[in-house]
Amino acid sequence: MYTCSLSRPMEKETEDTEVTPSPSEDSFLARRINIHKQTL
């Protein structure tokens, strides 16, 4: 798992467990993951 506590730490878990991400949220998460990978 990747740790992305840059902007909103708790929201990632609740998104994954409680709701299935809509296409917009999905691309938003993917973009956040890509940004996080670039900072590694």
ZAMARGU-4260 file (C-alpha; in steps of 0.2 Angstrom, whole numbers, plus 5000, padded with zeros to 4 digits):
<rodrens>
0) 5000/5000/5000 | 5005/5018/4997 | 5004/5031/5011 | 4997/5047/5005 | 4994/5058/5020
5) 4998/5074/5010 | 4981/5081/5009 | 4968/5071/5017 | 4974/5055/5027 | 4958/5048/5033
10) 4948/5050/5017 | 4957/5036/5007 | 4952/5022/5018 | 4933/5028/5019 | 4932/5029/5000
15) 4939/5012/4998 | 4928/5003/5011 | 4912/5013/5011 | 4909/5018/4993 | 4914/5012/4976
20) 4923/5026/4967 | 4914/5035/4953 | 4924/5038/4937 | 4929/5056/4943 | 4935/5050/4960
25) 4944/5035/4952 | 4954/5047/4940 | 4957/5059/4955 | 4964/5044/4965 | 4974/5038/4951
30) 4981/5056/4948 | 4985/5057/4967 | 4994/5040/4966 | 5004/5046/4950 | 5009/5062/4959
35) 5015/5051/4974 | 5025/5040/4964 | 5034/5054/4956 | 5039/5061/4973 | 5047/5044/4978
</rodrens>
